[in-house]
Amino acid sequence: MLESMTSQPPPAADDTASGPAPRAPRRGLDRTGPFALGDKVQLADSKNRLHTITLKPGGQFHSHRGVLHHDQLIGAEDGTVVENSHGIRYQARGPCTPTTCSPCRAAPRSSTPRTPRRSSCGATSSRGRACSSPASAREG
């Protein structure tokens, strides 16, 4: 059945049909090549803190450590190191995706120790269970 579906030629395009206009290609997370207008860029500082910006013509990224102009990044390749107005260096990276970033971190675990349960006679076993020895049963 699959062969019959793939062996048929595609239908001819009908110029008289008024369908939606084809969409312009969008650069998504799978982008390659130099940065362009509208791309999301992550700037990593010396302590590897990330600042995500969207490139705009004439745009600026302001921080308490100076100003970085978007025009410095437009046309630059992924991994380029740029300096802001105060000489602080940032590495420009493409957006973080699940394939390029590490997977989710391990969930934190409780570090509170278990407290042993007491039996009616007050004795506990080494595993925290109530003592079920015949001597403790006779005392109770």
Stockholm file with secondary structure:
# STOCKHOLM 1.0

chainA/1-140         MLESMTSQPPPAADDTASGPAPRAPRRGLDRTGPFALGDKVQLADSKNRLHTITLKPGGQFHSHRGVLHHDQLIGAEDGTVVENSHGIRYQARGPCTPTTCSPCRAAPRSSTPRTPRRSSCGATSSRGRACSSPASAREG
#=GR chainA/1-140 SS CHHHHHSSCCCCCCTTCCCCCCCCCCCCTTCCSSCCTTCEEEEECTTCCEEEEECCTTCEEEETTEEEEGGGTTTCCTTCEEECTTSCEEEEECCCCTTTSCCCCCCCCCCCCCCCCCCTTSCBCTTSCBCCCHHHHHHC
#=GC SS_cons         CHHHHHSSCCCCCCTTCCCCCCCCCCCCTTCCSSCCTTCEEEEECTTCCEEEEECCTTCEEEETTEEEEGGGTTTCCTTCEEECTTSCEEEEECCCCTTTSCCCCCCCCCCCCCCCCCCTTSCBCTTSCBCCCHHHHHHC
//
